[in-house]
Amino acid sequence: MFRSEDIKDGISQLSALKELPQICIIDLDFYDKNVLAQLQELRTLYPIIKLIGHSDIDAEKVVKSLLEMGFMGYLLIGSDVYDFKKAIEVVTNGGKYFSVGIAKFAQEYFTNN
C-alpha cells in the first residue's frame, strides 16, 4: 500500500513496483482540471488494476465519466470502514460497488450499456 499526492505521482510509484496491486482506491480531486486525463493515462498504462474512486462529488456526469473509464466502484466521502472493506471485497471478486448516493447512476449506466 502506498499513498501519493496526485495521479502522476501514483503512476510513477506503480511503475517501480515488481508486482502490481489488484485494486487502487483513488481520492479524486476534481478541482484539478487534468484529473480525467490523468485517470485515462492510468487506465491505459495499467488496464488490469481495478479502480475505485473516492470523492464528495455525486454528479451523474462525473460518475458516468468514471464508469466509461472502467472504474469498478465509487465511494462518497463519509463512507465508513465497512463500505471500504465491502468495496474492496466485491471488486476483488469481480463485482462492482457504489455508495448509496450514486448507485442509481451506476445502475442506469450498466442497464443502458
Helices and strands as residue ranges (DSSP letters): H 7-15, E 23-27, H 35-45, E 50-55, H 60-68, E 73-76, H 81-92, E 97-98, H 100-112
